[in-house]
Amino acid sequence: MAAEVGTKKLVRAITKAHVRPIKKLGRKEIQLVTFDLPYLAFYYNQKLMLYRGGGEFEDIVGNLKEGLGVVLEEFYPLAGRLVQDQEGVFKVEYDDEMEGVDISEAAAEEMGIDDLMDDKSSNMLKELVPYTGILNVEGLHRPLLAVQCTKLRDGIVIGCAFNHAILDGTATWHFMNSWSEICRGATSISVAPFHDRLKARNTRVKLTLPSSPPPTNGDLKQGPPLVEKIFKFSESSIAKIKSKANANHSQSTGAKPFSTFQSLSAHLWRAVSRARGAKPEDITVYTVFADCRKRVDPPMPENYFGNLIQAIFTGTAVGLLLANPPEFGASVIQKAIEAHDSKVIENRNKEWESAPKIFEFKDAGPNCVAVGSSPRFRVYDVDFGWGKPVSVRSGSNNKFDGMVYLYQGKSGGGSIDVEITLEAKTMENLEKDEEFLQG
C-alpha cells in the first residue's frame, strides 16, 4: 500500500484491524439470488470520500470503528463471507466468530486534498482505497467490505471496497448514510435494511465456477491505456441539455418529455461517439444499470439490501445517432428504459437461470457507453461528524472504455458530476468538444 513519486513513498500503512457487530447476532444466512449472481466476476466496488480538516486522526478512526460496530448490527451481511453450498448455491453467511470488516489506517501527510481534486489524481487515488483488482468471487476467502482511512496533510480520505455480488449502489449509499448517522451521535439508524431477498426472486441457481484460475474479467493491463476524468455540469448546463433534447417535444402528441437522465445520457452518448471517430455504419451500444426495486412485481422497498438492478441495453448506428438531433438518442434510451417492465425482468431472469453466465465487461457491447451510479444517491450527505465530503470518487475497479458514473454535484441543486473512463485519444477529443462541454 504505497504510492510513489520516483522512489519516494506517499502512502504508508499504519495499522490494520477488523470490526464486527458489537452485539452478538448468532448465525445468519442470506441466499444470493439471480439479481446478485452475475456480478461475481466483477471487481469490488470502490468508493472514495475526501474530507477537509477532521480533527485528531486517532479520535476520528476510533469513532468510525465504534459507529461501524453499531451499524453492522443491522447491515450484518457486510461482516460475513460468501459461501457456496454442496448444491453450488451461493450465500452470505455471518456468525459471531468471523473477522468482520477489514479496516486499515494509513498516512500520506505530504499529500493534500487539492492534489486529489485534479484530473491527474487517478493513480494516487488507487493507493487510498483497498482491494484494487480483487474479484467479488474472492469474498469466499476475504471480507465483503474493506475500509481504508488515510490521513492527509489537510484532511482525510475514506476509501471503501464493497463486494458487488451482495449489494448495489442504492444499498451501498443506504449503508454509508446509516454509518455516518450513527457516527454523528444517533442511537439508531433512520431506515433499517430489508434483507429478505427471496421476496424479489425465490430461485436456487447452481453456479459452476472454474476451479483454477478464477474468472478475471480481463487483465487490467491489457488493451490501450485508459484515462479517467470528471466533467462537472452546473444546474444551468443540465437545464440547457434537457431543453435541447425536448426542443421539438409537443404535449399534443401525448409523448412523454425526456427526463434529465435521458437527456444527459443522450448528450454523453453522442459526444463519446463523436470523440471515438467511429464509422457511420458502426453500431454503438448504450447500457444503463437500472434500479428495479419499483419495476419488479410485487415492487420491493427502497431499503431492499442487495442487488436489485439489471443492465438495459439499446443501440443504433453511429451515423444515425450523430446525424439526428439530440432527441433521437434520448428517444432510443427512453424507449429501452420504459420497456423494461416486470415482464421483461422476469423473462430476463428465467433466461439467465436456464443458462447462468457470469457478466464480463465485453458483454456491454461494441462502442459502448455504460452508465452506473445515479445523481439521486445522497453521496454528499455522508457526514461522519466533521463535515460533508468535498469530493466523491470511484476507484479504478470496474472501469473500462466507455464506463460512466453519475454523481450529484457538490454545488447541489440539479448539478451533476460525470466521471468517465475512455481511451486516451478519445478523451483528448472529448476535452476539445465545445458542444459537449457547454451543453
FIDO-959826 format. One line per field, with one value per residue (C-alpha): residue number from 1; residue in three letters; x, y, z. Coordinates in steps of 0.2 Angstrom, whole numbers. Example, Ala and Ser with C-alpha at 12.3 -4.5 7.8 and 13.67 -1.06 7.14 Angstrom:
2
resi [1	2]
resn [ala	ser]
u [62	68]
v [-22	-5]
w [39	36]
END
This chain:
439
resi [1	2	3	4	5	6	7	8	9	10	11	12	13	14	15	16	17	18	19	20	21	22	23	24	25	26	27	28	29	30	31	32	33	34	35	36	37	38	39	40	41	42	43	44	45	46	47	48	49	50	51	52	53	54	55	56	57	58	59	60	61	62	63	64	65	66	67	68	69	70	71	72	73	74	75	76	77	78	79	80	81	82	83	84	85	86	87	88	89	90	91	92	93	94	95	96	97	98	99	100	101	102	103	104	105	106	107	108	109	110	111	112	113	114	115	116	117	118	119	120	121	122	123	124	125	126	127	128	129	130	131	132	133	134	135	136	137	138	139	140	141	142	143	144	145	146	147	148	149	150	151	152	153	154	155	156	157	158	159	160	161	162	163	164	165	166	167	168	169	170	171	172	173	174	175	176	177	178	179	180	181	182	183	184	185	186	187	188	189	190	191	192	193	194	195	196	197	198	199	200	201	202	203	204	205	206	207	208	209	210	211	212	213	214	215	216	217	218	219	220	221	222	223	224	225	226	227	228	229	230	231	232	233	234	235	236	237	238	239	240	241	242	243	244	245	246	247	248	249	250	251	252	253	254	255	256	257	258	259	260	261	262	263	264	265	266	267	268	269	270	271	272	273	274	275	276	277	278	279	280	281	282	283	284	285	286	287	288	289	290	291	292	293	294	295	296	297	298	299	300	301	302	303	304	305	306	307	308	309	310	311	312	313	314	315	316	317	318	319	320	321	322	323	324	325	326	327	328	329	330	331	332	333	334	335	336	337	338	339	340	341	342	343	344	345	346	347	348	349	350	351	352	353	354	355	356	357	358	359	360	361	362	363	364	365	366	367	368	369	370	371	372	373	374	375	376	377	378	379	380	381	382	383	384	385	386	387	388	389	390	391	392	393	394	395	396	397	398	399	400	401	402	403	404	405	406	407	408	409	410	411	412	413	414	415	416	417	418	419	420	421	422	423	424	425	426	427	428	429	430	431	432	433	434	435	436	437	438	439]
resn [met	ala	ala	glu	val	gly	thr	lys	lys	leu	val	arg	ala	ile	thr	lys	ala	his	val	arg	pro	ile	lys	lys	leu	gly	arg	lys	glu	ile	gln	leu	val	thr	phe	asp	leu	pro	tyr	leu	ala	phe	tyr	tyr	asn	gln	lys	leu	met	leu	tyr	arg	gly	gly	gly	glu	phe	glu	asp	ile	val	gly	asn	leu	lys	glu	gly	leu	gly	val	val	leu	glu	glu	phe	tyr	pro	leu	ala	gly	arg	leu	val	gln	asp	gln	glu	gly	val	phe	lys	val	glu	tyr	asp	asp	glu	met	glu	gly	val	asp	ile	ser	glu	ala	ala	ala	glu	glu	met	gly	ile	asp	asp	leu	met	asp	asp	lys	ser	ser	asn	met	leu	lys	glu	leu	val	pro	tyr	thr	gly	ile	leu	asn	val	glu	gly	leu	his	arg	pro	leu	leu	ala	val	gln	cys	thr	lys	leu	arg	asp	gly	ile	val	ile	gly	cys	ala	phe	asn	his	ala	ile	leu	asp	gly	thr	ala	thr	trp	his	phe	met	asn	ser	trp	ser	glu	ile	cys	arg	gly	ala	thr	ser	ile	ser	val	ala	pro	phe	his	asp	arg	leu	lys	ala	arg	asn	thr	arg	val	lys	leu	thr	leu	pro	ser	ser	pro	pro	pro	thr	asn	gly	asp	leu	lys	gln	gly	pro	pro	leu	val	glu	lys	ile	phe	lys	phe	ser	glu	ser	ser	ile	ala	lys	ile	lys	ser	lys	ala	asn	ala	asn	his	ser	gln	ser	thr	gly	ala	lys	pro	phe	ser	thr	phe	gln	ser	leu	ser	ala	his	leu	trp	arg	ala	val	ser	arg	ala	arg	gly	ala	lys	pro	glu	asp	ile	thr	val	tyr	thr	val	phe	ala	asp	cys	arg	lys	arg	val	asp	pro	pro	met	pro	glu	asn	tyr	phe	gly	asn	leu	ile	gln	ala	ile	phe	thr	gly	thr	ala	val	gly	leu	leu	leu	ala	asn	pro	pro	glu	phe	gly	ala	ser	val	ile	gln	lys	ala	ile	glu	ala	his	asp	ser	lys	val	ile	glu	asn	arg	asn	lys	glu	trp	glu	ser	ala	pro	lys	ile	phe	glu	phe	lys	asp	ala	gly	pro	asn	cys	val	ala	val	gly	ser	ser	pro	arg	phe	arg	val	tyr	asp	val	asp	phe	gly	trp	gly	lys	pro	val	ser	val	arg	ser	gly	ser	asn	asn	lys	phe	asp	gly	met	val	tyr	leu	tyr	gln	gly	lys	ser	gly	gly	gly	ser	ile	asp	val	glu	ile	thr	leu	glu	ala	lys	thr	met	glu	asn	leu	glu	lys	asp	glu	glu	phe	leu	gln	gly]
u [0	12	10	27	34	51	57	48	33	17	6	12	2	0	-12	-25	-39	-56	-73	-88	-106	-104	-119	-119	-131	-128	-128	-137	-138	-144	-146	-139	-152	-152	-150	-134	-125	-120	-108	-97	-84	-85	-72	-75	-85	-73	-79	-68	-74	-62	-64	-55	-50	-57	-48	-37	-35	-34	-51	-59	-54	-60	-77	-78	-74	-86	-100	-96	-98	-115	-122	-116	-129	-142	-130	-123	-120	-106	-97	-100	-92	-98	-100	-106	-116	-115	-128	-117	-129	-120	-125	-119	-116	-112	-108	-100	-83	-80	-67	-79	-74	-56	-52	-34	-26	-13	-4	0	4	13	-2	-16	-35	-31	-19	-33	-45	-37	-38	-21	-25	-32	-16	-14	-32	-28	-17	-31	-44	-42	-44	-39	-40	-49	-64	-80	-79	-64	-77	-76	-60	-59	-71	-85	-81	-64	-61	-45	-44	-29	-23	-18	-9	-26	-39	-45	-49	-61	-59	-72	-72	-89	-92	-103	-111	-120	-126	-129	-127	-144	-139	-121	-126	-140	-126	-115	-128	-133	-115	-112	-129	-123	-106	-114	-122	-139	-143	-151	-152	-167	-171	-167	-162	-174	-164	-177	-170	-181	-196	-188	-183	-185	-175	-159	-147	-132	-116	-101	-85	-68	-58	-42	-39	-54	-63	-53	-65	-49	-32	-32	-16	-22	-28	-25	-22	-37	-40	-52	-59	-74	-84	-94	-111	-119	-138	-140	-129	-141	-156	-149	-145	-163	-171	-161	-167	-185	-184	-196	-207	-225	-238	-251	-243	-245	-227	-218	-204	-187	-180	-164	-156	-162	-156	-139	-137	-140	-128	-115	-118	-117	-101	-92	-97	-90	-74	-71	-72	-82	-88	-107	-112	-104	-116	-114	-122	-129	-131	-138	-138	-156	-164	-178	-185	-201	-201	-202	-219	-223	-212	-198	-195	-182	-172	-170	-152	-144	-143	-159	-153	-152	-142	-153	-146	-150	-141	-141	-129	-116	-122	-140	-136	-125	-135	-151	-154	-152	-170	-166	-154	-165	-179	-169	-164	-182	-190	-177	-179	-198	-200	-190	-205	-209	-212	-195	-187	-195	-190	-173	-171	-178	-167	-152	-157	-158	-140	-131	-117	-106	-105	-89	-86	-86	-104	-108	-107	-97	-93	-102	-107	-112	-119	-119	-122	-135	-136	-150	-139	-136	-117	-114	-124	-111	-106	-97	-97	-84	-92	-98	-86	-78	-77	-84	-75	-74	-59	-51	-60	-74	-68	-67	-68	-85	-89	-98	-103	-115	-115	-124	-114	-106	-114	-131	-147	-148	-129	-121	-103	-99	-85	-80	-66	-61	-46	-33	-36	-55	-53	-42	-55	-69	-60	-60	-78	-86	-104	-101	-93	-106	-121]
v [0	13	26	33	48	42	32	42	33	44	32	22	9	12	-2	-15	-21	-30	-24	-35	-30	-25	-36	-55	-59	-78	-87	-79	-84	-75	-83	-74	-73	-70	-51	-54	-69	-61	-49	-62	-59	-40	-32	-25	-8	6	22	36	51	66	77	93	95	82	84	71	57	44	50	50	32	27	35	27	10	12	18	3	-9	-2	-1	-18	-25	-20	-22	-39	-46	-34	-43	-60	-71	-79	-97	-110	-125	-143	-139	-124	-111	-95	-87	-74	-82	-72	-79	-70	-79	-71	-57	-45	-29	-25	-8	0	16	25	41	52	68	76	74	87	87	98	86	73	85	87	76	69	61	44	35	42	38	19	19	27	13	-6	-21	-14	-29	-40	-50	-52	-71	-69	-65	-83	-80	-62	-49	-42	-24	-16	2	12	28	39	55	68	85	94	81	63	51	36	23	8	-8	-17	-34	-30	-48	-43	-25	-12	7	10	-2	5	23	17	9	24	36	25	23	42	44	33	42	59	53	44	29	20	22	30	16	-2	-13	-25	-42	-54	-56	-71	-59	-52	-69	-86	-97	-108	-106	-118	-109	-119	-108	-113	-122	-113	-99	-89	-78	-62	-52	-47	-42	-24	-21	-26	-15	3	14	22	39	45	62	71	83	95	101	115	116	128	117	102	113	118	100	94	109	104	86	92	106	98	89	93	89	87	71	63	59	60	73	67	66	74	57	53	70	69	51	56	70	59	45	57	66	50	43	59	58	40	44	28	25	30	11	5	0	9	2	12	2	8	-2	2	0	-12	-10	-2	-12	-29	-37	-35	-20	-21	-7	6	-1	-18	-23	-32	-31	-26	-20	-26	-20	-12	-12	-2	3	12	16	29	39	39	45	59	65	67	80	75	70	54	47	52	43	27	27	32	18	5	11	12	-6	-14	-18	-33	-45	-41	-43	-59	-66	-60	-69	-85	-84	-82	-95	-108	-105	-95	-84	-73	-55	-48	-31	-36	-40	-22	-21	-13	6	6	20	11	22	17	25	39	58	53	45	56	55	72	68	56	67	57	72	84	90	84	77	89	76	58	47	29	18	10	-6	-10	4	0	11	20	17	32	35	49	58	73	89	96	113	104	109	100	100	83	76	64	53	44	32	32	28	42	48	48	58	70	73	74	88	98	96	113	106	93	105	119	108]
w [0	-6	-19	-25	-34	-40	-26	-13	-4	-2	7	22	31	50	57	51	62	60	66	70	75	94	99	97	82	81	65	50	32	16	-1	-16	-30	-48	-47	-37	-45	-62	-53	-45	-59	-57	-45	-28	-30	-24	-17	-10	0	3	18	23	41	53	69	78	66	80	88	70	67	84	81	64	71	85	73	61	75	79	61	56	69	55	40	46	28	26	41	34	20	4	4	-9	-3	-9	-22	-29	-22	-16	1	13	30	46	63	78	76	59	57	51	41	36	42	40	44	33	32	16	25	10	0	1	-3	-18	-25	-27	-35	-52	-67	-64	-47	-53	-49	-32	-28	-31	-16	-5	-7	-3	-14	-31	-44	-32	-39	-30	-30	-18	-5	-2	7	12	20	10	15	17	23	22	32	26	35	23	26	27	28	27	14	17	4	4	-6	-7	-13	-28	-28	-12	-14	-27	-27	-18	-4	-4	0	12	22	21	26	40	46	46	55	70	70	72	88	83	94	79	60	52	40	43	28	21	20	13	-5	-8	-9	-25	-33	-24	-35	-31	-45	-46	-52	-58	-57	-64	-51	-57	-61	-56	-69	-71	-82	-92	-87	-80	-90	-107	-121	-124	-109	-101	-94	-81	-79	-70	-80	-69	-76	-67	-64	-79	-90	-86	-89	-106	-111	-106	-116	-131	-130	-128	-141	-153	-140	-141	-127	-141	-147	-130	-129	-113	-111	-109	-91	-85	-85	-103	-109	-101	-107	-125	-123	-117	-130	-144	-138	-135	-152	-160	-150	-155	-173	-177	-195	-198	-201	-184	-170	-154	-138	-123	-107	-90	-74	-69	-52	-52	-35	-42	-58	-51	-47	-32	-30	-17	-4	-7	8	0	4	-10	-29	-37	-54	-72	-87	-100	-117	-133	-148	-165	-179	-176	-191	-186	-168	-174	-190	-180	-166	-148	-146	-157	-145	-130	-138	-141	-122	-116	-126	-119	-101	-102	-110	-95	-85	-73	-88	-96	-80	-77	-94	-92	-75	-82	-97	-86	-74	-88	-93	-80	-86	-76	-83	-92	-97	-115	-113	-113	-132	-145	-144	-128	-116	-100	-86	-67	-51	-50	-46	-35	-22	-7	-8	0	15	21	36	50	61	54	39	22	9	-4	-17	-20	-32	-39	-38	-53	-51	-64	-76	-95	-111	-110	-92	-84	-66	-62	-45	-38	-40	-24	-28	-26	-35	-51	-54	-60	-60	-74	-70	-87	-92	-110	-121	-121	-138	-136	-120	-129	-142	-129	-119	-135	-139	-136	-140	-126	-113	-115	-115]
END
